[in-house]
Amino acid sequence: MGAVMRRRVVVLVVPPVDELDLVGPLEVLATANRLRGNARRGYAVEVVTTTRDGHVLGEGGLALRAPGRYQDVAGRADSVLVVCGVAARRTRDRALLAWLARAAASSRRIGAVCVGAFLLAEAGLLDGRRATAHWRYAPELARRHPRVAVDPRPTWVKDGPVYTSAGISAGIDLALAWVEEDLGAAAAVGVARELVLFLRRPGGQAQLSVSLAAQAAHTRPMHELQAWALEHLDRPLPVEALAERLAMSPRNFARVFARAFGTSPGRYVVLLRLEAARRLLEQTDQSLARVASACGFGSVDVMRRVFGRALGTTPGRYRRAFETPAPRGVPPRGRLDETRREIARAARVASLARRPLRLAVAGG
């Protein structure tokens, strides 16, 4: 049998970098190679940087060294991945931006982790395209590059041959997506299991956890309402019932709620139901019908439609990809009420914390 052609991946590092932004995707590709065996390696990875001596300073204190400089890259790469630190997002290096434009034109795909999207945008590679970045920097990206359709919600976005991601752990999700495209879903699942990843998240999954996402500006009554809704997800939760809990008119409540949470009460309840269902599918062995009922979807068909719109998959496929089976010898889990109370308890603890809360980030 002839030698299997390896896919050449050039990783451009513009320091200083968040170490996980760089090491996470590299580990995914290296694990894919290891699982395929030396005779059938999937990727030939080259790490290059902008510094003369190859030093790459990590924002967490690590000092790394890249084997090469980007100016010395010769030939065509299959894929190019850009990793840069927060300070480097304002880079205006014309030579670097021109190199990125040439690399994008000659390669099959190009991607960026976190604020690496700023460099792609400066090089004109995101004009007219949908893109994402870490939620903290997405508004800045939109202001500085109005021709880019910035969406701060997904963990990663593909628009044609250009990929962007939310950063930190979302860089791992992006690398897993590349593995799935190149080597198949089984290979991507194998890498995720090998790295003991809790989830292999689709690009449409939101960066922020709904039940624990709380901004310091939210009032205690709103926090308590959030926890109460989680404890009663199996009931109908119309706007009128939520407003009554706070002794407010439905119209005024909807306005106040939208200011606090950035969405309508109805949409927020759907997101709470979705997150609870995900937890139950991951952590219990109960039937889809019982999960749908416990989370207030009414039927499996309704739950399936919500999963399709939000995550691009079905509840059954989600469970098969993300379930965490109990170890051998451990009594089977599966009491829906207990799991639901745990979710509600976590939200209530967060709502009663004395210090201001920060958004609980799931993907970046």
LINQUI-V618294 format. One record per residue. N is the residue number from 1. RES is the residue in three letters. SS is DSSP state (h for helix, s for strand, l for the rest). OMEGA is omega in degrees with one decimal (none if undefined). Layout:
N;RES;SS;OMEGA + N;RES;SS;OMEGA
This chain:
1;MET;l;-179.8 + 2;GLY;l;-179.4 + 3;ALA;l;178.6 + 4;VAL;l;-180.0 + 5;MET;l;178.3 + 6;ARG;l;179.5 + 7;ARG;s;-177.8 + 8;ARG;s;179.5 + 9;VAL;s;176.5 + 10;VAL;s;179.0 + 11;VAL;s;179.4 + 12;LEU;s;-178.1 + 13;VAL;s;176.8 + 14;VAL;s;-172.6 + 15;PRO;l;-1.2 + 16;PRO;l;-175.7 + 17;VAL;s;166.2 + 18;ASP;l;-172.0 + 19;GLU;h;-177.3 + 20;LEU;h;175.3 + 21;ASP;h;-178.4 + 22;LEU;h;-172.1 + 23;VAL;h;-178.9 + 24;GLY;h;178.1 + 25;PRO;h;178.4 + 26;LEU;h;-179.2 + 27;GLU;h;177.2 + 28;VAL;h;-178.8 + 29;LEU;h;178.7 + 30;ALA;h;178.9 + 31;THR;h;176.3 + 32;ALA;h;177.2 + 33;ASN;h;-176.4 + 34;ARG;h;-178.7 + 35;LEU;h;178.8 + 36;ARG;h;-179.7 + 37;GLY;l;-175.5 + 38;ASN;h;-177.1 + 39;ALA;h;-176.7 + 40;ARG;h;-178.1 + 41;ARG;l;-175.1 + 42;GLY;l;-171.6 + 43;TYR;s;168.5 + 44;ALA;s;-171.7 + 45;VAL;s;175.5 + 46;GLU;s;178.4 + 47;VAL;s;179.9 + 48;VAL;s;-177.4 + 49;THR;s;-176.6 + 50;THR;l;-176.9 + 51;THR;l;-177.0 + 52;ARG;l;-174.8 + 53;ASP;l;178.7 + 54;GLY;l;-179.7 + 55;HIS;s;177.0 + 56;VAL;s;-180.0 + 57;LEU;s;176.9 + 58;GLY;s;-179.2 + 59;GLU;l;177.1 + 60;GLY;l;176.1 + 61;GLY;l;179.1 + 62;LEU;l;173.7 + 63;ALA;s;-177.8 + 64;LEU;s;177.0 + 65;ARG;s;176.2 + 66;ALA;l;-177.3 + 67;PRO;l;-175.3 + 68;GLY;s;176.2 + 69;ARG;s;-175.9 + 70;TYR;h;-179.6 + 71;GLN;h;-175.9 + 72;ASP;h;179.4 + 73;VAL;l;-179.8 + 74;ALA;l;177.2 + 75;GLY;l;-174.6 + 76;ARG;l;173.9 + 77;ALA;l;172.8 + 78;ASP;l;-176.8 + 79;SER;s;176.2 + 80;VAL;s;178.7 + 81;LEU;s;-177.3 + 82;VAL;s;177.5 + 83;VAL;s;177.8 + 84;CYS;s;179.4 + 85;GLY;l;-177.2 + 86;VAL;h;-178.7 + 87;ALA;h;-176.9 + 88;ALA;h;-177.0 + 89;ARG;h;178.9 + 90;ARG;h;-179.2 + 91;THR;l;177.3 + 92;ARG;l;-178.2 + 93;ASP;l;-175.1 + 94;ARG;h;-179.6 + 95;ALA;h;179.7 + 96;LEU;h;-178.9 + 97;LEU;h;176.7 + 98;ALA;h;177.7 + 99;TRP;h;179.2 + 100;LEU;h;179.4 + 101;ALA;h;179.1 + 102;ARG;h;-179.5 + 103;ALA;h;179.3 + 104;ALA;h;-178.3 + 105;ALA;h;-174.5 + 106;SER;h;-176.4 + 107;SER;l;178.8 + 108;ARG;l;-179.8 + 109;ARG;s;176.3 + 110;ILE;s;-177.9 + 111;GLY;s;179.0 + 112;ALA;s;176.0 + 113;VAL;s;173.9 + 114;CYS;l;-175.8 + 115;VAL;l;169.6 + 116;GLY;h;176.5 + 117;ALA;h;178.5 + 118;PHE;h;179.8 + 119;LEU;h;176.2 + 120;LEU;h;179.5 + 121;ALA;h;178.7 + 122;GLU;h;179.4 + 123;ALA;l;178.6 + 124;GLY;l;-174.2 + 125;LEU;l;-179.6 + 126;LEU;l;-179.1 + 127;ASP;l;179.5 + 128;GLY;l;-178.8 + 129;ARG;l;171.7 + 130;ARG;s;-177.3 + 131;ALA;s;175.1 + 132;THR;l;175.5 + 133;ALA;l;175.7 + 134;HIS;l;-173.9 + 135;TRP;h;-178.5 + 136;ARG;h;-174.5 + 137;TYR;h;-179.1 + 138;ALA;h;177.9 + 139;PRO;h;178.3 + 140;GLU;h;178.2 + 141;LEU;h;179.9 + 142;ALA;h;-179.9 + 143;ARG;h;-175.0 + 144;ARG;h;-176.4 + 145;HIS;l;-175.2 + 146;PRO;l;178.9 + 147;ARG;l;178.6 + 148;VAL;l;177.2 + 149;ALA;s;-174.6 + 150;VAL;s;176.3 + 151;ASP;l;-175.5 + 152;PRO;l;-171.6 + 153;ARG;l;-171.7 + 154;PRO;s;173.8 + 155;THR;l;172.2 + 156;TRP;s;-175.9 + 157;VAL;s;171.7 + 158;LYS;s;173.0 + 159;ASP;s;-173.4 + 160;GLY;l;-179.6 + 161;PRO;l;-174.7 + 162;VAL;s;-177.8 + 163;TYR;s;172.3 + 164;THR;s;-178.0 + 165;SER;s;-174.3 + 166;ALA;l;178.6 + 167;GLY;l;-177.0 + 168;ILE;l;-177.2 + 169;SER;h;179.0 + 170;ALA;h;173.5 + 171;GLY;h;175.6 + 172;ILE;h;177.7 + 173;ASP;h;179.3 + 174;LEU;h;178.5 + 175;ALA;h;176.5 + 176;LEU;h;177.3 + 177;ALA;h;177.1 + 178;TRP;h;178.4 + 179;VAL;h;-179.7 + 180;GLU;h;178.4 + 181;GLU;h;-172.6 + 182;ASP;h;-168.9 + 183;LEU;h;178.0 + 184;GLY;l;-177.2 + 185;ALA;h;-178.7 + 186;ALA;h;179.1 + 187;ALA;h;179.6 + 188;ALA;h;177.2 + 189;VAL;h;178.0 + 190;GLY;h;177.7 + 191;VAL;h;-179.7 + 192;ALA;h;178.9 + 193;ARG;h;-179.6 + 194;GLU;h;-179.5 + 195;LEU;l;178.7 + 196;VAL;l;177.3 + 197;LEU;l;-179.0 + 198;PHE;l;-179.9 + 199;LEU;l;165.4 + 200;ARG;l;-166.4 + 201;ARG;l;173.3 + 202;PRO;l;-177.6 + 203;GLY;l;-177.8 + 204;GLY;l;-178.7 + 205;GLN;l;-174.7 + 206;ALA;s;177.0 + 207;GLN;l;-171.4 + 208;LEU;s;174.9 + 209;SER;l;-174.1 + 210;VAL;l;-170.6 + 211;SER;l;179.9 + 212;LEU;l;-179.9 + 213;ALA;l;-178.7 + 214;ALA;l;179.9 + 215;GLN;l;-175.5 + 216;ALA;l;-177.9 + 217;ALA;l;-180.0 + 218;HIS;l;179.9 + 219;THR;l;178.2 + 220;ARG;h;176.8 + 221;PRO;h;178.2 + 222;MET;h;176.0 + 223;HIS;h;-178.7 + 224;GLU;h;177.1 + 225;LEU;h;177.9 + 226;GLN;h;-179.8 + 227;ALA;h;178.4 + 228;TRP;h;179.6 + 229;ALA;h;178.6 + 230;LEU;h;-179.7 + 231;GLU;h;-175.5 + 232;HIS;l;-178.1 + 233;LEU;l;-178.4 + 234;ASP;l;179.0 + 235;ARG;l;168.6 + 236;PRO;l;-178.7 + 237;LEU;l;178.4 + 238;PRO;l;-179.6 + 239;VAL;h;-177.7 + 240;GLU;h;-179.8 + 241;ALA;h;179.0 + 242;LEU;h;179.9 + 243;ALA;h;179.9 + 244;GLU;h;178.6 + 245;ARG;h;-178.3 + 246;LEU;l;178.5 + 247;ALA;l;-180.0 + 248;MET;l;173.3 + 249;SER;l;-179.7 + 250;PRO;h;-177.9 + 251;ARG;h;179.5 + 252;ASN;h;178.2 + 253;PHE;h;-179.6 + 254;ALA;h;178.8 + 255;ARG;h;-178.9 + 256;VAL;h;-179.1 + 257;PHE;h;-179.5 + 258;ALA;h;177.6 + 259;ARG;h;-175.7 + 260;ALA;h;-171.6 + 261;PHE;h;176.4 + 262;GLY;l;178.7 + 263;THR;l;-179.2 + 264;SER;l;178.0 + 265;PRO;h;-179.3 + 266;GLY;h;179.4 + 267;ARG;h;-178.7 + 268;TYR;h;178.7 + 269;VAL;h;177.2 + 270;VAL;h;179.2 + 271;LEU;h;175.7 + 272;LEU;h;178.0 + 273;ARG;h;-179.6 + 274;LEU;h;-179.0 + 275;GLU;h;178.3 + 276;ALA;h;179.2 + 277;ALA;h;177.3 + 278;ARG;h;180.0 + 279;ARG;h;-177.8 + 280;LEU;h;177.6 + 281;LEU;h;-179.9 + 282;GLU;h;-165.2 + 283;GLN;h;-179.4 + 284;THR;l;178.3 + 285;ASP;l;-177.0 + 286;GLN;l;-177.1 + 287;SER;l;177.3 + 288;LEU;h;-179.9 + 289;ALA;h;-179.6 + 290;ARG;h;177.7 + 291;VAL;h;179.4 + 292;ALA;h;-179.7 + 293;SER;h;-178.0 + 294;ALA;h;-176.8 + 295;CYS;l;173.6 + 296;GLY;l;179.5 + 297;PHE;l;179.2 + 298;GLY;l;179.2 + 299;SER;l;177.0 + 300;VAL;h;-180.0 + 301;ASP;h;177.9 + 302;VAL;h;178.7 + 303;MET;h;-179.4 + 304;ARG;h;179.3 + 305;ARG;h;179.0 + 306;VAL;h;178.0 + 307;PHE;h;-179.5 + 308;GLY;h;-179.4 + 309;ARG;h;-172.7 + 310;ALA;h;-171.4 + 311;LEU;h;179.7 + 312;GLY;l;179.5 + 313;THR;l;178.1 + 314;THR;l;176.5 + 315;PRO;h;180.0 + 316;GLY;h;178.8 + 317;ARG;h;178.2 + 318;TYR;h;179.9 + 319;ARG;h;-178.6 + 320;ARG;h;-177.8 + 321;ALA;h;-166.9 + 322;PHE;h;-177.8 + 323;GLU;l;178.5 + 324;THR;l;-175.8 + 325;PRO;l;177.8 + 326;ALA;l;178.2 + 327;PRO;l;179.3 + 328;ARG;l;179.3 + 329;GLY;l;178.7 + 330;VAL;l;-179.8 + 331;PRO;l;-177.2 + 332;PRO;l;175.7 + 333;ARG;l;173.4 + 334;GLY;l;177.9 + 335;ARG;l;-175.2 + 336;LEU;h;-177.7 + 337;ASP;h;180.0 + 338;GLU;h;-179.7 + 339;THR;h;179.7 + 340;ARG;h;178.2 + 341;ARG;h;177.2 + 342;GLU;h;177.7 + 343;ILE;h;179.9 + 344;ALA;h;-179.5 + 345;ARG;h;178.6 + 346;ALA;h;178.8 + 347;ALA;h;-179.4 + 348;ARG;h;177.2 + 349;VAL;h;179.3 + 350;ALA;h;-176.1 + 351;SER;h;-176.7 + 352;LEU;h;-179.6 + 353;ALA;l;-177.6 + 354;ARG;l;-175.8 + 355;ARG;l;177.2 + 356;PRO;l;-177.2 + 357;LEU;l;172.4 + 358;ARG;l;177.7 + 359;LEU;l;176.9 + 360;ALA;l;-173.5 + 361;VAL;s;178.8 + 362;ALA;l;-173.5 + 363;GLY;l;-177.1 + 364;GLY;l;none
